[in-house]
Each structure stands twice: as C-alpha cells, then as structure tokens.
Amino acid sequence: MSDPTAAGARPTLEAVAAHAGVSRATVSRVVNGGAGVRQPLAEKVRRAVEELGYVPNHAARTLVTRRNGAVAVIIAEPEFRIFSDPFFEQQVRGISRELTAHDSQLVLLWVEGPGDYDRIARYLGGGHVDGALAFSVHNDDELPSIIRRTGVPAVFGGRPGWPGATADQAVPYVDCDNRGGGRLAVRHLLDLGRERIAHIAGPRDQTSALDRGDGYRDVLLGADPGLTAQGDFTAASGARAMAELLERRPRLDAVFAANDLMASGALGVLRERGLRVPEDVALVGFDDVVSVAESTDPPLTTVRQDIEGMGRLMVRLLMRVLHQVEPEPGADTPGSVIMPVELVRRASA
C-alpha cells in the first residue's frame, strides 16, 4: 500500500489526515470552511496543511461548498478611466487585499461600451463567481438590474441612485459622507475669509458628485449659479471648468473641486492665468488621492475619504452575505455603511 506522504507525491486529503492524526472528514470540514470542528483540532489540521503544502482540489471543493472562491469586481467605467484615475487603483487595492485575506480571487470587469453589459450578464449568470462588487455606477446604468436578474449577491460602492434604488432597501453599499465633505470644504474656505467661492461639479449621473454639490449649497444658501461649472472627474474637465469659471466670474477667490483630479486641472489653468494659489484663489479638492494631492504645486488641501478602507469594507459586507453571518450587536458593519471624512490641510487653501 502506498504511503500518502511519499516524497514527490502531491499531498492528499488522506495525507493531511494522517499527519494531523484526525479523520479525513475532519480535514475536509476545516479545508472547506465548514463548522463543527473544535479549535485545537482545526489548528492541528491547518498546521498539517502548511507543513505538507496541501492545495485543495478546486473542482472538488466547489462541489462540496458550492462556491468558486472568486468575486467579480465591476467598475462601470471605460478602460482609460480605470487605468488613469488613481482613485480606482486605491479602491481595487483595498478590495484585493481583503479578498486575499478571505482566500478569494478577484475577477476584474469593466464597461467599455453598451455591448459589455451582455458579456457581464452572461459571466455573472454562468456561475463563475460567488458574488460581485460594483462601483462608479451611474444613475442610468444597467448593472444593478443585471446583477439583480442573475441573483448574484452584491455590494455596491456608492449610494444607490438608479431608478427604484430607494424602494429597494436591501441593496447593501459602502460610501463616504460626500455631502458632509462638501460642507467641510466650503466652511474651511469661508473661515479663510473667501467670499466668492466657486464649485467644479462632478458628473450629474453619480450620487457622489450630486451629494458633494449639495454640501456646497448647504453652506452657501442661494449660491450664484454662475459660480458652478460642470466637470466629469477628470483633470481635463477640471481645466475646462476652471477656464469657464474665470470667464464668467473673474473675481472669484476660491474653488471647491469635487475631486482631486479636477482640482489639479484647475490649478494648471490658474497658474497659466497668472493667479497665485492660495494668495489669489484658494483651492480645495476631494478624495485625498495622495499621488495627486501631494504632487501638485502647491500641495492640495482636500477632503479625505478612506478609499482603500472602503474597498476592504465592501468585501467584508459581501462575505457576511455569502457566509450568512449576522452582524454582532453594536458592530460597525451593518447592511450599508457611510464612512466619515476629514479635511486634510496642505498649502493650496
């Protein structure tokens, strides 16, 4: 009879059981995340797995657990936005690290055009992943209805704003206090003595941008509409909006941009026009993407949201759903979470 731990042989479940001195069924339960194994025994099995270098058979594990060990991360933006905006890099990093901690793989999907929705629907409906994390969803996006139809458990990044979202209280999401952050930015500019505060707004079809704009108007009741210009969260749109604002209101003395990339674009235009920041125009962004905020000249004062932490929290909420874990009393991860923000003061305001 062959030795299950023979040199050169791929370690088997039986080999792990023999090494740990437990039954094959006990090893199977531990390896597949099952319940009912006492902690000391579970630790013995884990040590045996590590010492032997045992790798579970994915196909067999899927049959037992009905799980694939993979999660789809869907970004509702085209490729050029995903790889040019460091916000997405930070959020995906947080998601990836947390998925790794849960022994799950990340499958990245994005929306280049209308034809991609059919591809994403087929993939989700094909049973390839255990759940989905979707963010940067636009208010007219098809993704929420696709995810709902496929029945794949999902968590969204950002407050839902699509049609019917308010009626569906079961949609779990993670967001930051965008409206409160808008208030923080504007109050800071008022505290500096600024009187003509402009706003470079983000896309009208994303709740994060709308909420930040609402925060601006909460503080500046009856704000001059001519002091708001539209952007789309890119640096180029921030530059265009800044030029438009200077044409309309050349005596403005402060700007709140709805994200750091637009603030960086605005800063370039202010410099081209010979306006000093912050002496002539104070500037505040939103996000605190360090690779942007600390590289501008002067460094950018901004509203910080924990981008990587939000990605991690999205995974934790999804894992609660997948493992049907009820939140502990007083836990800080209920069905949906609004994370706090803070003002980070640098030299631009």
C-alpha positions as a Markdown table, in Angstrom:
| # | Residue | x | y | z |
|---|---|---|---|---|
| 1 | Met | 0.0 | 0.0 | 0.0 |
| 2 | Ser | 1.5 | 3.4 | -1.0 |
| 3 | Asp | 2.4 | 5.9 | 1.6 |
| 4 | Pro | 0.1 | 9.0 | 1.3 |
| 5 | Thr | 3.0 | 11.2 | 2.4 |
| 6 | Ala | 5.6 | 9.7 | 0.0 |
| 7 | Ala | 8.2 | 12.1 | -1.3 |
| 8 | Gly | 7.3 | 13.6 | -4.7 |
| 9 | Ala | 3.6 | 12.7 | -4.4 |
| 10 | Arg | 1.1 | 15.6 | -4.3 |
| 11 | Pro | -0.3 | 15.7 | -0.8 |
| 12 | Thr | -3.8 | 14.4 | -0.5 |
| 13 | Leu | -6.6 | 14.8 | 2.0 |
| 14 | Glu | -5.7 | 11.4 | 3.4 |
| 15 | Ala | -2.1 | 12.5 | 3.9 |
| 16 | Val | -3.2 | 15.6 | 5.8 |
| 17 | Ala | -5.5 | 13.5 | 8.0 |
| 18 | Ala | -2.7 | 11.0 | 8.8 |
| 19 | His | -0.2 | 13.8 | 9.5 |
| 20 | Ala | -2.7 | 15.6 | 11.8 |
| 21 | Gly | -4.0 | 12.4 | 13.5 |
| 22 | Val | -7.6 | 13.2 | 12.6 |
| 23 | Ser | -10.2 | 11.8 | 10.3 |
| 24 | Arg | -10.5 | 12.6 | 6.6 |
| 25 | Ala | -13.9 | 14.1 | 7.3 |
| 26 | Thr | -12.4 | 16.5 | 9.9 |
| 27 | Val | -9.8 | 17.7 | 7.4 |
| 28 | Ser | -12.5 | 18.2 | 4.7 |
| 29 | Arg | -14.6 | 20.3 | 7.0 |
| 30 | Val | -11.6 | 22.5 | 8.0 |
| 31 | Val | -10.3 | 22.9 | 4.5 |
| 32 | Asn | -13.7 | 23.8 | 3.1 |
| 33 | Gly | -14.6 | 26.2 | 5.8 |
| 34 | Gly | -17.2 | 24.0 | 7.5 |
| 35 | Ala | -18.4 | 24.4 | 11.1 |
| 36 | Gly | -18.3 | 21.9 | 14.0 |
| 37 | Val | -14.6 | 21.4 | 14.4 |
| 38 | Arg | -13.1 | 22.3 | 17.8 |
| 39 | Gln | -10.4 | 25.0 | 17.6 |
| 40 | Pro | -7.5 | 22.8 | 18.8 |
| 41 | Leu | -8.3 | 20.2 | 16.1 |
| 42 | Ala | -8.7 | 22.8 | 13.4 |
| 43 | Glu | -5.3 | 24.3 | 14.3 |
| 44 | Lys | -3.7 | 20.8 | 14.0 |
| 45 | Val | -5.2 | 20.4 | 10.5 |
| 46 | Arg | -4.0 | 23.9 | 9.4 |
| 47 | Arg | -0.5 | 23.1 | 10.6 |
| 48 | Ala | -0.6 | 19.8 | 8.7 |
| 49 | Val | -1.8 | 21.6 | 5.6 |
| 50 | Glu | 1.0 | 24.1 | 5.8 |
| 51 | Glu | 3.7 | 21.6 | 6.6 |
| 52 | Leu | 2.7 | 19.2 | 3.7 |
| 53 | Gly | 2.0 | 22.0 | 1.3 |
| 54 | Tyr | -1.5 | 20.6 | 0.6 |
| 55 | Val | -3.5 | 22.5 | -2.0 |
| 56 | Pro | -7.3 | 21.8 | -2.1 |
| 57 | Asn | -8.7 | 20.5 | -5.4 |
| 58 | His | -10.7 | 23.4 | -6.6 |
| 59 | Ala | -13.3 | 21.4 | -8.6 |
| 60 | Ala | -13.9 | 19.1 | -5.6 |
| 61 | Arg | -14.1 | 22.0 | -3.3 |
| 62 | Thr | -16.6 | 23.7 | -5.5 |
| 63 | Leu | -18.9 | 20.6 | -5.4 |
| 64 | Val | -18.7 | 20.5 | -1.7 |
| 65 | Thr | -19.1 | 24.2 | -0.8 |
| 66 | Arg | -21.0 | 25.3 | -4.0 |
| 67 | Arg | -18.5 | 28.2 | -4.0 |
| 68 | Asn | -16.0 | 29.2 | -6.7 |
| 69 | Gly | -13.6 | 31.2 | -4.4 |
| 70 | Ala | -13.9 | 34.2 | -6.8 |
| 71 | Val | -15.6 | 37.6 | -6.7 |
| 72 | Ala | -16.3 | 39.8 | -9.7 |
| 73 | Val | -15.2 | 43.5 | -9.3 |
| 74 | Ile | -17.2 | 45.5 | -11.8 |
| 75 | Ile | -16.2 | 49.1 | -12.5 |
| 76 | Ala | -18.8 | 50.9 | -14.5 |
| 77 | Glu | -16.2 | 53.0 | -16.5 |
| 78 | Pro | -14.2 | 52.5 | -19.7 |
| 79 | Glu | -10.6 | 51.2 | -19.5 |
| 80 | Phe | -8.9 | 54.6 | -20.0 |
| 81 | Arg | -10.6 | 55.9 | -16.9 |
| 82 | Ile | -9.8 | 52.9 | -14.7 |
| 83 | Phe | -6.1 | 53.0 | -15.5 |
| 84 | Ser | -5.7 | 56.8 | -15.5 |
| 85 | Asp | -7.5 | 57.6 | -12.3 |
| 86 | Pro | -5.6 | 56.6 | -9.1 |
| 87 | Phe | -8.9 | 56.5 | -7.2 |
| 88 | Phe | -9.7 | 53.2 | -8.8 |
| 89 | Glu | -6.2 | 51.8 | -8.1 |
| 90 | Gln | -6.6 | 52.5 | -4.4 |
| 91 | Gln | -10.1 | 51.0 | -4.2 |
| 92 | Val | -9.1 | 47.9 | -6.1 |
| 93 | Arg | -6.1 | 47.5 | -3.9 |
| 94 | Gly | -8.3 | 47.5 | -0.8 |
| 95 | Ile | -10.6 | 45.0 | -2.3 |
| 96 | Ser | -7.8 | 42.8 | -3.5 |
| 97 | Arg | -6.1 | 42.7 | -0.1 |
| 98 | Glu | -9.3 | 41.9 | 1.7 |
| 99 | Leu | -10.3 | 39.2 | -0.8 |
| 100 | Thr | -6.8 | 37.6 | -0.3 |
| 101 | Ala | -7.4 | 37.5 | 3.4 |
| 102 | His | -10.7 | 35.6 | 2.7 |
| 103 | Asp | -8.9 | 33.2 | 0.3 |
| 104 | Ser | -10.9 | 34.6 | -2.7 |
| 105 | Gln | -9.7 | 35.6 | -6.2 |
| 106 | Leu | -10.5 | 39.0 | -7.8 |
| 107 | Val | -12.0 | 38.9 | -11.3 |
| 108 | Leu | -11.9 | 42.5 | -12.8 |
| 109 | Leu | -14.6 | 43.5 | -15.2 |
| 110 | Trp | -15.3 | 47.0 | -16.7 |
| 111 | Val | -17.8 | 48.6 | -19.1 |
| 112 | Glu | -16.2 | 49.8 | -22.3 |
| 113 | Gly | -19.5 | 50.2 | -24.1 |
| 114 | Pro | -23.1 | 49.0 | -24.3 |
| 115 | Gly | -22.1 | 45.6 | -25.7 |
| 116 | Asp | -20.3 | 44.8 | -22.5 |
| 117 | Tyr | -23.5 | 44.5 | -20.5 |
| 118 | Asp | -24.4 | 41.3 | -22.3 |
| 119 | Arg | -21.0 | 39.9 | -21.6 |
| 120 | Ile | -21.1 | 40.8 | -17.9 |
| 121 | Ala | -24.6 | 39.3 | -17.6 |
| 122 | Arg | -23.5 | 36.0 | -19.2 |
| 123 | Tyr | -20.5 | 35.8 | -17.0 |
| 124 | Leu | -22.4 | 36.5 | -13.8 |
| 125 | Gly | -25.2 | 34.2 | -14.7 |
| 126 | Gly | -22.8 | 31.4 | -15.6 |
| 127 | Gly | -21.9 | 30.6 | -12.0 |
| 128 | His | -18.3 | 31.7 | -12.3 |
| 129 | Val | -18.2 | 33.9 | -9.2 |
| 130 | Asp | -19.7 | 33.8 | -5.7 |
| 131 | Gly | -20.6 | 37.4 | -5.6 |
| 132 | Ala | -20.0 | 40.9 | -7.1 |
| 133 | Leu | -18.7 | 44.3 | -6.0 |
| 134 | Ala | -19.7 | 47.1 | -8.3 |
| 135 | Phe | -18.7 | 50.8 | -8.1 |
| 136 | Ser | -18.7 | 54.0 | -10.0 |
| 137 | Val | -22.2 | 53.1 | -11.1 |
| 138 | His | -24.1 | 55.8 | -13.0 |
| 139 | Asn | -27.8 | 56.5 | -12.3 |
| 140 | Asp | -28.9 | 55.2 | -15.7 |
| 141 | Asp | -26.6 | 52.2 | -15.5 |
| 142 | Glu | -27.9 | 48.7 | -16.5 |
| 143 | Leu | -25.6 | 47.0 | -14.0 |
| 144 | Pro | -27.9 | 47.0 | -10.9 |
| 145 | Ser | -30.7 | 45.3 | -12.9 |
| 146 | Ile | -28.3 | 42.8 | -14.4 |
| 147 | Ile | -27.0 | 41.8 | -11.0 |
| 148 | Arg | -30.5 | 41.6 | -9.6 |
| 149 | Arg | -31.6 | 39.3 | -12.5 |
| 150 | Thr | -28.6 | 36.9 | -12.2 |
| 151 | Gly | -29.2 | 36.6 | -8.4 |
| 152 | Val | -25.5 | 37.1 | -7.6 |
| 153 | Pro | -25.0 | 38.5 | -4.1 |
| 154 | Ala | -23.6 | 42.0 | -4.5 |
| 155 | Val | -22.4 | 45.1 | -2.6 |
| 156 | Phe | -22.2 | 48.5 | -4.3 |
| 157 | Gly | -19.6 | 51.2 | -3.8 |
| 158 | Gly | -21.5 | 54.5 | -3.6 |
| 159 | Arg | -25.0 | 55.4 | -2.5 |
| 160 | Pro | -27.6 | 53.9 | -5.0 |
| 161 | Gly | -29.2 | 56.5 | -7.2 |
| 162 | Trp | -30.6 | 54.4 | -10.0 |
| 163 | Pro | -34.4 | 54.2 | -10.7 |
| 164 | Gly | -36.0 | 52.1 | -8.0 |
| 165 | Ala | -33.0 | 52.1 | -5.7 |
| 166 | Thr | -34.7 | 54.0 | -2.9 |
| 167 | Ala | -37.5 | 51.4 | -2.9 |
| 168 | Asp | -35.0 | 48.5 | -2.6 |
| 169 | Gln | -33.8 | 48.8 | 1.0 |
| 170 | Ala | -31.9 | 45.6 | 0.7 |
| 171 | Val | -29.2 | 47.0 | -1.5 |
| 172 | Pro | -26.0 | 47.0 | 0.6 |
| 173 | Tyr | -23.5 | 49.7 | -0.2 |
| 174 | Val | -20.4 | 51.5 | 1.2 |
| 175 | Asp | -19.9 | 55.2 | 0.7 |
| 176 | Cys | -18.4 | 58.2 | 2.4 |
| 177 | Asp | -20.1 | 61.3 | 3.8 |
| 178 | Asn | -19.9 | 63.1 | 0.5 |
| 179 | Arg | -22.4 | 65.8 | 1.5 |
| 180 | Gly | -20.7 | 66.4 | 4.8 |
| 181 | Gly | -17.4 | 66.6 | 3.0 |
| 182 | Gly | -18.7 | 69.3 | 0.7 |
| 183 | Arg | -19.7 | 71.3 | 3.8 |
| 184 | Leu | -16.3 | 70.8 | 5.3 |
| 185 | Ala | -14.6 | 72.2 | 2.2 |
| 186 | Val | -16.7 | 75.3 | 1.9 |
| 187 | Arg | -16.7 | 76.1 | 5.6 |
| 188 | His | -12.9 | 76.0 | 5.5 |
| 189 | Leu | -12.8 | 78.4 | 2.6 |
| 190 | Leu | -15.2 | 80.7 | 4.4 |
| 191 | Asp | -13.0 | 80.6 | 7.6 |
| 192 | Leu | -10.1 | 81.8 | 5.4 |
| 193 | Gly | -12.2 | 84.9 | 4.6 |
| 194 | Arg | -13.1 | 83.9 | 1.0 |
| 195 | Glu | -16.3 | 85.4 | -0.3 |
| 196 | Arg | -16.7 | 84.3 | -4.0 |
| 197 | Ile | -16.4 | 80.5 | -3.8 |
| 198 | Ala | -16.8 | 78.5 | -7.0 |
| 199 | His | -17.6 | 74.9 | -7.4 |
| 200 | Ile | -16.4 | 72.5 | -10.1 |
| 201 | Ala | -19.0 | 69.7 | -10.0 |
| 202 | Gly | -18.7 | 66.1 | -10.9 |
| 203 | Pro | -20.9 | 64.0 | -13.2 |
| 204 | Arg | -24.6 | 64.7 | -12.8 |
| 205 | Asp | -25.4 | 61.0 | -13.0 |
| 206 | Gln | -23.3 | 59.9 | -10.0 |
| 207 | Thr | -24.6 | 60.3 | -6.4 |
| 208 | Ser | -21.1 | 61.2 | -5.0 |
| 209 | Ala | -20.9 | 64.2 | -7.2 |
| 210 | Leu | -24.5 | 65.3 | -6.5 |
| 211 | Asp | -24.0 | 64.9 | -2.8 |
| 212 | Arg | -20.8 | 67.0 | -2.8 |
| 213 | Gly | -22.6 | 69.7 | -4.7 |
| 214 | Asp | -25.5 | 69.6 | -2.2 |
| 215 | Gly | -22.9 | 70.1 | 0.6 |
| 216 | Tyr | -21.6 | 73.2 | -1.2 |
| 217 | Arg | -25.1 | 74.6 | -1.5 |
| 218 | Asp | -26.0 | 73.7 | 2.1 |
| 219 | Val | -23.4 | 76.2 | 3.3 |
| 220 | Leu | -23.7 | 78.8 | 0.6 |
| 221 | Leu | -27.5 | 79.2 | 0.6 |
| 222 | Gly | -28.6 | 81.0 | -2.6 |
| 223 | Ala | -25.2 | 80.5 | -4.2 |
| 224 | Asp | -24.7 | 82.2 | -7.5 |
| 225 | Pro | -25.3 | 79.6 | -10.3 |
| 226 | Gly | -22.6 | 81.3 | -12.3 |
| 227 | Leu | -20.1 | 80.1 | -9.8 |
| 228 | Thr | -20.7 | 76.4 | -10.6 |
| 229 | Ala | -19.2 | 74.7 | -13.7 |
| 230 | Gln | -19.6 | 71.1 | -14.8 |
| 231 | Gly | -16.8 | 68.5 | -14.8 |
| 232 | Asp | -16.6 | 64.7 | -15.1 |
| 233 | Phe | -14.0 | 63.8 | -12.5 |
| 234 | Thr | -11.0 | 64.0 | -15.0 |
| 235 | Ala | -8.2 | 66.5 | -14.8 |
| 236 | Ala | -9.0 | 67.8 | -18.4 |
| 237 | Ser | -12.6 | 68.6 | -17.3 |
| 238 | Gly | -11.3 | 70.4 | -14.3 |
| 239 | Ala | -9.2 | 72.6 | -16.5 |
| 240 | Arg | -12.1 | 73.3 | -18.9 |
| 241 | Ala | -14.4 | 74.2 | -16.0 |
| 242 | Met | -11.8 | 76.5 | -14.4 |
| 243 | Ala | -11.4 | 78.4 | -17.6 |
| 244 | Glu | -15.2 | 78.7 | -17.9 |
| 245 | Leu | -15.5 | 80.0 | -14.3 |
| 246 | Leu | -12.8 | 82.6 | -14.9 |
| 247 | Glu | -14.6 | 83.8 | -18.0 |
| 248 | Arg | -17.9 | 84.1 | -16.1 |
| 249 | Arg | -16.7 | 85.3 | -12.7 |
| 250 | Pro | -13.1 | 86.6 | -13.0 |
| 251 | Arg | -13.2 | 87.9 | -9.4 |
| 252 | Leu | -13.7 | 84.5 | -7.8 |
| 253 | Asp | -11.4 | 84.0 | -4.8 |
| 254 | Ala | -11.8 | 80.3 | -4.0 |
| 255 | Val | -12.7 | 77.0 | -5.7 |
| 256 | Phe | -14.1 | 73.7 | -4.3 |
| 257 | Ala | -13.5 | 70.9 | -6.8 |
| 258 | Ala | -15.5 | 67.7 | -6.4 |
| 259 | Asn | -12.4 | 65.5 | -6.7 |
| 260 | Asp | -8.6 | 65.9 | -6.7 |
| 261 | Leu | -8.0 | 65.2 | -10.4 |
| 262 | Met | -10.3 | 68.1 | -11.3 |
| 263 | Ala | -8.6 | 70.3 | -8.7 |
| 264 | Ser | -5.2 | 69.5 | -10.3 |
| 265 | Gly | -6.6 | 70.5 | -13.7 |
| 266 | Ala | -8.0 | 73.7 | -12.3 |
| 267 | Leu | -4.6 | 74.5 | -10.7 |
| 268 | Gly | -2.9 | 74.4 | -14.0 |
| 269 | Val | -5.3 | 76.9 | -15.5 |
| 270 | Leu | -5.0 | 79.3 | -12.5 |
| 271 | Arg | -1.2 | 79.2 | -13.0 |
| 272 | Glu | -1.5 | 79.9 | -16.7 |
| 273 | Arg | -3.6 | 82.9 | -16.0 |
| 274 | Gly | -1.0 | 84.3 | -13.5 |
| 275 | Leu | -3.2 | 83.7 | -10.5 |
| 276 | Arg | -1.4 | 82.6 | -7.3 |
| 277 | Val | -2.7 | 79.7 | -5.2 |
| 278 | Pro | -3.7 | 80.3 | -2.4 |
| 279 | Glu | -3.0 | 84.1 | -2.3 |
| 280 | Asp | -5.4 | 85.0 | -5.2 |
| 281 | Val | -7.5 | 81.8 | -5.3 |
| 282 | Ala | -7.7 | 79.2 | -2.6 |
| 283 | Leu | -8.4 | 75.7 | -3.9 |
| 284 | Val | -9.8 | 72.6 | -2.1 |
| 285 | Gly | -10.3 | 69.1 | -3.7 |
| 286 | Phe | -11.9 | 65.9 | -2.6 |
| 287 | Asp | -10.6 | 62.3 | -2.1 |
| 288 | Asp | -7.1 | 62.8 | -0.8 |
| 289 | Val | -5.6 | 60.6 | -3.5 |
| 290 | Val | -2.0 | 61.1 | -2.3 |
| 291 | Ser | -0.3 | 60.6 | -5.6 |
| 292 | Val | -2.3 | 63.6 | -6.9 |
| 293 | Ala | -2.8 | 65.8 | -3.8 |
| 294 | Glu | 0.9 | 65.7 | -2.7 |
| 295 | Ser | 2.4 | 66.1 | -6.2 |
| 296 | Thr | 0.6 | 69.4 | -7.1 |
| 297 | Asp | 2.4 | 72.8 | -6.7 |
| 298 | Pro | 1.3 | 73.9 | -4.1 |
| 299 | Pro | 0.2 | 70.6 | -2.5 |
| 300 | Leu | -3.6 | 70.3 | -2.4 |
| 301 | Thr | -5.9 | 70.8 | 0.6 |
| 302 | Thr | -8.6 | 68.2 | 0.2 |
| 303 | Val | -11.4 | 66.3 | 1.9 |
| 304 | Arg | -10.1 | 62.8 | 2.7 |
| 305 | Gln | -12.1 | 59.6 | 2.3 |
| 306 | Asp | -10.6 | 56.2 | 3.2 |
| 307 | Ile | -10.7 | 54.8 | -0.3 |
| 308 | Glu | -8.8 | 51.6 | 0.4 |
| 309 | Gly | -10.7 | 51.1 | 3.6 |
| 310 | Met | -14.0 | 51.4 | 1.7 |
| 311 | Gly | -12.8 | 48.7 | -0.7 |
| 312 | Arg | -12.0 | 46.4 | 2.3 |
| 313 | Leu | -15.4 | 47.1 | 3.9 |
| 314 | Met | -17.2 | 46.2 | 0.7 |
| 315 | Val | -15.6 | 42.8 | 0.8 |
| 316 | Arg | -16.5 | 42.3 | 4.4 |
| 317 | Leu | -20.1 | 43.1 | 3.8 |
| 318 | Leu | -20.2 | 40.7 | 0.9 |
| 319 | Met | -18.6 | 37.9 | 3.0 |
| 320 | Arg | -21.3 | 38.4 | 5.6 |
| 321 | Val | -23.9 | 37.7 | 2.9 |
| 322 | Leu | -22.0 | 34.7 | 1.4 |
| 323 | His | -21.5 | 33.1 | 4.8 |
| 324 | Gln | -24.9 | 34.3 | 6.1 |
| 325 | Val | -23.2 | 35.8 | 9.2 |
| 326 | Glu | -25.4 | 38.0 | 11.3 |
| 327 | Pro | -23.7 | 41.3 | 12.5 |
| 328 | Glu | -22.6 | 41.3 | 16.1 |
| 329 | Pro | -24.6 | 43.7 | 18.4 |
| 330 | Gly | -23.0 | 47.1 | 18.1 |
| 331 | Ala | -20.9 | 46.1 | 15.1 |
| 332 | Asp | -19.7 | 48.8 | 12.7 |
| 333 | Thr | -20.6 | 46.9 | 9.6 |
| 334 | Pro | -24.4 | 46.9 | 9.1 |
| 335 | Gly | -26.1 | 46.4 | 5.8 |
| 336 | Ser | -24.8 | 49.7 | 4.4 |
| 337 | Val | -22.1 | 52.0 | 5.7 |
| 338 | Ile | -21.4 | 55.7 | 5.4 |
| 339 | Met | -17.8 | 56.3 | 6.3 |
| 340 | Pro | -16.6 | 59.6 | 7.8 |
| 341 | Val | -14.4 | 62.2 | 6.0 |
| 342 | Glu | -11.9 | 64.7 | 7.2 |
| 343 | Leu | -10.2 | 67.9 | 5.9 |
| 344 | Val | -6.5 | 67.5 | 5.2 |
| 345 | Arg | -4.9 | 70.9 | 5.1 |
| 346 | Arg | -2.0 | 71.5 | 2.8 |
| 347 | Ala | -0.8 | 74.6 | 1.1 |
| 348 | Ser | -3.5 | 75.3 | -1.5 |
| 349 | Ala | -6.0 | 76.7 | 1.0 |
